[in-house]
Amino acid sequence: MKLSAEFLILFVATVAVAGFVAMQMVPLVQQQAQSAEAMVTGITLYSNKLISLNVRNVGTKDVTNVKADVYSGGTSIGSFSWSGTIPSGGERGLSGTLSGTGTVTAGQHYTIVVTVTFAGGDTKTYTTRVVALSA
């Protein structure tokens, strides 16, 4: 079987275009493969305004910031912020004292809104209710 020059040129051009398109798709696929996901567990609030929580990074992007806002009946009691790095698969226990002027009373229900920020600026928000414990 004899191949014509036109066929060979068309074949080579097609392969070149397919290769170029494939190379353009690789960064898009890699970018979409990255995920921003975390698990927030073990949230505990005490009457002395101490808050503790556990953050596990179950995505592929690093966690760079965690903020916990505490509310009672829609009124802000205070917040706690942490900055650092929790890599993919990593887990970290966080604790600190709430900033703000509100008070925490043992036995009362509070709404906790935790915002986790990931490398690149993605955020995820997790909301739960807890009963404050005596310090």
Buried (B, 14 or more C-beta within 10 A) or exposed (E): EEEEEEEEEEEEEEEEEEEEEEEEEEEEEEEEEBEBBBEBEEBBBBBBBBBBBBBBBBBBBBBBBBBBBBBBEEEBBBBBEBEEEBEBEEBBEBEBEBEBEBBBEEEBEBBBBBBBBBBEEBEBEBEEEBEBBEE
